[in-house]
């Protein structure tokens, strides 16, 4: 007899299937509005939520599905999707339910990588939230930017590449996920560095604007780029790559309003304009590696990046005058998700003890103005 336990599929297994390009149908059974908020790349949708809640065994009678591939049903937390999997299993499909649903999928990740001369850059992507962190390795040392996953993920990458993690840092105080940088610093015995402008409730090694951070044969130049937050920092690798945090994305710029009133948001928007002008003045062939992507990141091994020149052509807001830019950003600021202020507060104090990342981090990121 098939039990619910038999039909549970964990996030790690589905991530592996997608990374290996294994044929699988990911079937989202949430309400349309929930799916519009965030979804698994490549998934399809069946508008059967109400029928499943009513235990209607005919929910899938008029929906065509490929019986040759396993089907993984998905809902918010794994309960409604289990009803779907049981119905599909009874119809003869090789069906599973994603254990923990989208809340659990929040921690699914994939990677893409490149080598800049003798420096290796690994982009580690939390797929559903579009969070992008980076491990940069040279010779036998590495630096990690914006750790958003459990320390072991980064430690494993370091071990695979023969690196010791020398430095860890955040580009800014994040609001859409709980930073794991402090945990990684402790677990890897790494130096926790932050720009000296950072106003946080824990100790760190301060770095200054224009300072060079050296590890292996690599040097990262610190560039203070306030606007999204007051401490926002970018890091430049040679004349070829810049890690821009939430200052500049490949599809927008960082919102300037978090933890700010209207006038403060306008002033931060002005700061953001000047920070972007500084970045735009760099080599137009330089690659921008941001800290977020506004959509779910596919399991496709393709880096989320664009050149400065490409972004000048793509993002018309970058060609606006200062006053036009401020007016544009202030008009397009999206609603602030209710969890953002709490996450930012916890990141500022450096501990989320007593809080559940599963609950706090659920949902897509809303850090961009597009």
C-alpha positions as a printed NumPy array, in Angstrom:
array([[  0.   ,   0.   ,   0.   ],
       [  1.34 ,   3.421,  -0.989],
       [  1.665,   5.82 ,   1.952],
       [  2.188,   9.573,   2.023],
       [  5.725,   8.969,   3.239],
       [  6.442,   7.015,   0.054],
       [  5.43 ,   9.994,  -2.071],
       [  7.532,  12.653,  -0.331],
       [ 10.425,  14.004,  -2.404],
       [ 12.943,  16.249,  -0.691],
       [ 14.314,  19.508,  -2.056],
       [ 17.813,  18.108,  -2.481],
       [ 16.593,  15.298,  -4.75 ],
       [ 14.516,  17.603,  -6.958],
       [ 17.446,  20.031,  -7.169],
       [ 19.693,  17.187,  -8.329],
       [ 17.171,  16.055, -10.947],
       [ 16.922,  19.569, -12.337],
       [ 20.683,  20.13 , -12.273],
       [ 21.224,  16.839, -14.115],
       [ 18.555,  17.832, -16.677],
       [ 16.583,  14.707, -15.824],
       [ 13.125,  14.602, -17.456],
       [ 10.638,  15.598, -14.746],
       [  7.368,  17.52 , -14.647],
       [  7.12 ,  19.966, -11.756],
       [  3.399,  20.611, -11.303],
       [  2.433,  23.682,  -9.274],
       [ -1.045,  23.352,  -7.73 ],
       [ -1.111,  26.617,  -5.767],
       [ -3.598,  29.422,  -6.464],
       [ -2.611,  31.636,  -9.407],
       [ -1.726,  34.632,  -7.211],
       [  0.712,  32.591,  -5.13 ],
       [  2.397,  31.243,  -8.241],
       [  2.745,  34.756,  -9.665],
       [  4.683,  35.697,  -6.531],
       [  7.383,  33.028,  -6.959],
       [  7.74 ,  29.68 ,  -8.639],
       [ 10.128,  26.88 ,  -9.565],
       [ 11.82 ,  27.486, -12.951],
       [ 10.376,  25.252, -15.66 ],
       [  7.342,  24.259, -13.609],
       [  3.831,  24.137, -15.061],
       [  0.609,  25.162, -13.358],
       [ -2.717,  23.409, -12.84 ],
       [ -5.522,  25.597, -11.487],
       [ -6.953,  22.864,  -9.268],
       [ -6.314,  24.219,  -5.783],
       [ -9.977,  24.606,  -4.833],
       [-10.8  ,  21.105,  -6.087],
       [ -7.928,  19.606,  -4.125],
       [ -8.982,  21.43 ,  -0.942],
       [-12.435,  19.902,  -1.447],
       [-10.861,  16.437,  -1.931],
       [-12.279,  16.281,  -5.451],
       [-10.803,  13.13 ,  -7.003],
       [-11.595,  14.42 , -10.506],
       [ -9.25 ,  17.421, -10.154],
       [ -6.938,  16.215, -12.93 ],
       [ -9.466,  14.523, -15.2  ],
       [ -9.248,  17.212, -17.899],
       [ -5.536,  17.974, -17.606],
       [ -3.026,  16.341, -19.965],
       [  0.192,  15.189, -18.335],
       [  3.121,  13.208, -19.704],
       [  3.029,   9.749, -18.126],
       [  6.606,   8.997, -19.271],
       [  8.192,  11.324, -16.697],
       [  7.898,  11.528, -12.916],
       [  5.588,  14.292, -11.72 ],
       [  6.469,  16.347,  -8.633],
       [  3.536,  18.322,  -7.261],
       [  4.171,  21.569,  -5.396],
       [  2.132,  23.771,  -3.067],
       [  3.001,  26.25 ,  -0.307],
       [  3.933,  23.804,   2.446],
       [  3.452,  20.274,   1.056],
       [ -0.057,  19.381,   2.204],
       [ -2.244,  20.184,  -0.798],
       [  0.445,  18.86 ,  -3.138],
       [  0.289,  15.529,  -1.28 ],
       [ -3.427,  15.296,  -2.108],
       [ -2.492,  15.932,  -5.744],
       [  0.248,  13.299,  -5.71 ],
       [ -2.091,  10.685,  -4.23 ],
       [ -4.702,  11.346,  -6.913],
       [ -2.101,  11.17 ,  -9.704],
       [ -0.556,   8.02 ,  -8.226],
       [ -3.979,   6.357,  -8.269],
       [ -4.229,   7.286, -11.954],
       [ -0.992,   5.441, -12.678],
       [  1.444,   8.37 , -12.753],
       [  4.878,   8.222, -11.123],
       [  3.92 ,  11.029,  -8.765],
       [  5.639,  12.687,  -5.8  ],
       [  4.923,  15.635,  -3.534],
       [  7.673,  18.175,  -2.774],
       [  8.235,  17.811,   0.945],
       [  7.819,  21.17 ,   2.663],
       [  6.539,  22.836,  -0.509],
       [  7.757,  26.245,  -1.618],
       [  8.834,  27.118,   1.915],
       [ 11.372,  24.299,   1.745],
       [ 12.261,  25.108,  -1.87 ],
       [ 13.328,  28.528,  -0.592],
       [ 16.689,  26.894,   0.223],
       [ 17.2  ,  25.107,  -3.114],
       [ 20.294,  26.284,  -4.936],
       [ 22.369,  25.809,  -8.046],
       [ 25.616,  27.248,  -9.346],
       [ 27.418,  28.625, -12.38 ],
       [ 31.09 ,  29.479, -12.627],
       [ 33.746,  31.188, -14.692],
       [ 37.487,  31.817, -14.593],
       [ 38.969,  35.29 , -14.991],
       [ 42.586,  34.561, -15.934],
       [ 43.74 ,  32.639, -12.835],
       [ 40.819,  33.635, -10.573],
       [ 37.798,  31.34 , -10.325],
       [ 34.371,  32.828,  -9.592],
       [ 31.526,  30.578,  -8.457],
       [ 28.055,  32.133,  -8.504],
       [ 25.883,  30.278,  -5.979],
       [ 22.182,  30.935,  -6.582],
       [ 19.214,  30.391,  -4.302],
       [ 16.891,  29.6  ,  -7.149],
       [ 13.479,  30.686,  -5.878],
       [ 14.584,  33.962,  -4.273],
       [ 17.14 ,  34.9  ,  -6.899],
       [ 19.763,  35.454,  -4.179],
       [ 23.291,  35.339,  -5.6  ],
       [ 26.381,  34.79 ,  -3.497],
       [ 29.939,  34.418,  -4.702],
       [ 33.028,  32.414,  -3.881],
       [ 36.149,  33.873,  -5.475],
       [ 39.234,  31.68 ,  -5.381],
       [ 42.867,  32.32 ,  -6.233],
       [ 45.746,  29.908,  -5.608],
       [ 44.859,  28.311,  -2.255],
       [ 42.674,  31.078,  -0.8  ],
       [ 39.106,  32.274,  -1.302],
       [ 36.74 ,  35.078,  -0.371],
       [ 32.947,  34.753,  -0.044],
       [ 30.506,  37.589,  -0.751],
       [ 26.899,  37.61 ,   0.535],
       [ 26.6  ,  34.107,   1.996],
       [ 22.903,  33.187,   2.038],
       [ 23.116,  29.431,   2.528],
       [ 24.384,  27.127,   5.26 ],
       [ 28.159,  27.451,   5.83 ],
       [ 28.763,  23.868,   4.726],
       [ 27.814,  24.745,   1.132],
       [ 30.727,  27.169,   0.901],
       [ 33.094,  25.013,   2.911],
       [ 32.439,  22.114,   0.531],
       [ 33.189,  24.294,  -2.493],
       [ 36.407,  25.47 ,  -0.876],
       [ 37.466,  21.895,  -0.16 ],
       [ 36.68 ,  20.775,  -3.711],
       [ 38.896,  23.548,  -5.104],
       [ 41.735,  23.277,  -2.595],
       [ 41.005,  26.667,  -1.024],
       [ 40.892,  27.93 ,   2.524],
       [ 38.323,  30.686,   3.059],
       [ 40.338,  33.726,   4.091],
       [ 37.643,  36.435,   4.072],
       [ 33.847,  36.65 ,   4.173],
       [ 31.789,  39.79 ,   3.653],
       [ 28.365,  41.221,   2.835],
       [ 27.783,  43.966,   0.306],
       [ 25.177,  45.476,   2.654],
       [ 22.723,  44.662,   5.431],
       [ 20.228,  42.443,   3.618],
       [ 16.477,  42.707,   4.097],
       [ 15.128,  39.733,   2.146],
       [ 17.183,  36.915,   3.665],
       [ 19.112,  36.154,   6.814],
       [ 22.823,  36.561,   6.179],
       [ 24.902,  33.475,   6.964],
       [ 28.185,  35.396,   6.768],
       [ 28.844,  35.478,  10.51 ],
       [ 28.146,  31.744,  10.763],
       [ 30.479,  31.072,   7.841],
       [ 33.233,  33.199,   9.361],
       [ 33.085,  31.1  ,  12.522],
       [ 32.74 ,  27.732,  10.779],
       [ 35.597,  28.421,   8.342],
       [ 37.8  ,  30.396,  10.758],
       [ 37.707,  33.258,   8.241],
       [ 38.115,  36.998,   8.777],
       [ 34.753,  38.788,   8.741],
       [ 35.243,  42.061,   6.866],
       [ 32.754,  44.895,   6.265],
       [ 33.05 ,  48.457,   5.097],
       [ 33.734,  50.836,   7.985],
       [ 30.388,  52.571,   7.3  ],
       [ 28.459,  49.482,   8.476],
       [ 26.33 ,  50.14 ,  11.561],
       [ 25.891,  46.68 ,  13.054],
       [ 25.744,  45.219,  16.537],
       [ 28.708,  42.863,  16.232],
       [ 32.438,  43.05 ,  15.677],
       [ 34.119,  42.889,  12.275],
       [ 37.351,  43.877,  10.555],
       [ 36.673,  47.306,   8.966],
       [ 37.664,  47.971,   5.365],
       [ 37.725,  51.378,   3.703],
       [ 36.635,  52.823,   0.382],
       [ 39.353,  52.274,  -2.272],
       [ 41.144,  49.685,  -0.097],
       [ 42.491,  46.521,  -1.759],
       [ 41.584,  43.132,  -0.278],
       [ 44.252,  40.554,  -1.148],
       [ 43.895,  36.771,  -1.189],
       [ 45.942,  34.318,  -3.197],
       [ 47.01 ,  36.193,  -6.313],
       [ 43.81 ,  38.262,  -6.44 ],
       [ 42.943,  41.775,  -5.309],
       [ 39.456,  43.16 ,  -4.793],
       [ 39.031,  46.918,  -4.733],
       [ 36.466,  48.232,  -2.226],
       [ 34.052,  50.793,  -3.7  ],
       [ 31.525,  52.45 ,  -1.388],
       [ 28.275,  52.669,  -3.396],
       [ 25.552,  53.972,  -1.034],
       [ 21.926,  54.307,  -2.057],
       [ 20.173,  51.004,  -1.601],
       [ 21.564,  51.182,   1.924],
       [ 24.01 ,  53.653,   3.432],
       [ 26.755,  51.04 ,   3.753],
       [ 26.257,  49.407,   0.331],
       [ 29.589,  48.279,  -1.097],
       [ 30.786,  47.01 ,  -4.463],
       [ 33.967,  45.026,  -5.086],
       [ 36.02 ,  45.335,  -8.262],
       [ 38.184,  42.492,  -9.595],
       [ 40.811,  43.911, -11.928],
       [ 39.272,  45.825, -14.814],
       [ 36.977,  42.952, -15.676],
       [ 34.395,  42.228, -12.958],
       [ 32.463,  44.225, -10.383],
       [ 30.311,  42.657,  -7.664],
       [ 27.58 ,  45.271,  -7.185],
       [ 25.442,  43.837,  -4.386],
       [ 21.978,  45.422,  -4.518],
       [ 23.22 ,  48.661,  -6.088],
       [ 22.929,  47.449,  -9.674],
       [ 21.186,  44.356, -11.028],
       [ 21.034,  42.972, -14.559],
       [ 17.369,  43.984, -14.702],
       [ 17.111,  47.043, -12.467],
       [ 18.605,  48.949,  -9.55 ],
       [ 18.282,  48.648,  -5.783],
       [ 15.306,  50.216,  -4.025],
       [ 16.312,  53.169,  -1.787],
       [ 13.37 ,  53.202,   0.606],
       [ 13.934,  50.377,   3.106],
       [ 13.918,  51.664,   6.699],
       [ 13.544,  55.231,   5.396],
       [ 10.823,  57.871,   5.334],
       [  9.923,  59.75 ,   2.142],
       [ 12.638,  62.4  ,   2.466],
       [ 15.281,  59.871,   3.485],
       [ 14.322,  57.692,   0.537],
       [ 14.741,  60.666,  -1.819],
       [ 18.177,  61.398,  -0.399],
       [ 19.184,  57.726,  -0.706],
       [ 17.884,  57.784,  -4.274],
       [ 20.232,  60.717,  -4.918],
       [ 23.115,  58.72 ,  -3.425],
       [ 22.154,  55.76 ,  -5.591],
       [ 22.258,  57.925,  -8.706],
       [ 25.836,  58.998,  -7.965],
       [ 26.905,  55.451,  -7.065],
       [ 25.518,  54.212, -10.38 ],
       [ 27.28 ,  57.018, -12.231],
       [ 30.546,  55.867, -10.689],
       [ 29.942,  52.295, -11.809],
       [ 28.885,  53.433, -15.286],
       [ 32.173,  55.325, -15.633],
       [ 34.121,  52.05 , -15.437],
       [ 35.216,  49.919, -18.384],
       [ 32.102,  49.237, -20.492],
       [ 33.263,  45.645, -21.02 ],
       [ 33.388,  44.982, -17.283],
       [ 30.994,  42.246, -16.132],
       [ 28.442,  43.117, -13.435],
       [ 27.778,  40.369, -10.895],
       [ 24.8  ,  41.421,  -8.719],
       [ 23.538,  40.026,  -5.416],
       [ 20.036,  39.351,  -6.729],
       [ 18.006,  38.449,  -9.751],
       [ 14.343,  39.487,  -9.846],
       [ 13.174,  36.112, -11.132],
       [ 13.776,  32.502, -10.17 ],
       [ 17.197,  31.323, -11.344],
       [ 17.019,  28.294, -13.685],
       [ 19.202,  25.218, -13.284],
       [ 20.976,  26.077, -16.52 ],
       [ 24.627,  26.769, -15.548],
       [ 24.368,  30.233, -17.143],
       [ 25.816,  33.087, -15.103],
       [ 23.459,  35.896, -14.111],
       [ 25.552,  38.777, -15.419],
       [ 25.767,  41.54 , -18.003],
       [ 28.426,  44.027, -19.069],
       [ 28.287,  47.656, -18.003],
       [ 27.9  ,  48.599, -21.656],
       [ 25.074,  46.109, -22.054],
       [ 23.267,  47.554, -19.04 ],
       [ 23.638,  51.098, -20.362],
       [ 21.73 ,  49.976, -23.459],
       [ 19.256,  47.785, -21.587],
       [ 18.303,  49.966, -18.595],
       [ 17.089,  53.359, -19.747],
       [ 16.978,  54.62 , -16.144],
       [ 20.784,  54.687, -16.199],
       [ 20.735,  57.474, -18.786],
       [ 18.372,  59.748, -16.822],
       [ 19.462,  63.019, -15.225],
       [ 19.734,  63.159, -11.437],
       [ 16.296,  64.727, -10.939],
       [ 14.705,  62.412, -13.499],
       [ 16.261,  59.376, -11.819],
       [ 14.984,  60.378,  -8.383],
       [ 11.481,  60.961,  -9.747],
       [ 11.593,  57.635, -11.613],
       [ 12.726,  55.572,  -8.624],
       [ 10.341,  57.19 ,  -6.149],
       [  7.385,  56.443,  -8.433],
       [  8.348,  52.794,  -8.993],
       [  9.173,  51.663,  -5.461],
       [  7.307,  48.371,  -4.879],
       [  5.418,  47.604,  -1.647],
       [  7.669,  46.54 ,   1.221],
       [  7.105,  42.878,   2.169],
       [  6.118,  42.562,   5.854],
       [  9.128,  40.401,   6.735],
       [ 11.803,  42.777,   5.385],
       [ 12.13 ,  45.09 ,   8.357],
       [ 12.429,  42.165,  10.761],
       [ 15.08 ,  40.458,   8.602],
       [ 17.079,  43.697,   8.303],
       [ 16.898,  44.169,  12.078],
       [ 18.124,  40.628,  12.735],
       [ 20.943,  40.997,  10.203],
       [ 21.987,  44.25 ,  11.832],
       [ 22.204,  42.613,  15.252],
       [ 23.95 ,  39.573,  13.767],
       [ 21.721,  36.824,  15.152],
       [ 18.393,  35.258,  14.253],
       [ 18.186,  33.   ,  17.307],
       [ 14.565,  32.253,  18.149],
       [ 13.379,  32.975,  14.606],
       [ 12.65 ,  30.505,  11.819],
       [ 14.411,  31.172,   8.491],
       [ 11.774,  28.913,   6.882],
       [  9.038,  31.362,   7.849],
       [ 10.914,  34.658,   7.628],
       [ 12.457,  34.123,   4.205],
       [  9.473,  32.665,   2.36 ],
       [  8.558,  34.549,  -0.795],
       [ 10.341,  36.219,  -3.691],
       [ 12.783,  39.092,  -3.232],
       [ 11.515,  42.636,  -3.725],
       [ 14.773,  44.575,  -3.631],
       [ 14.729,  45.919,  -7.186],
       [ 13.292,  48.849,  -9.09 ],
       [ 12.866,  47.882, -12.729]])
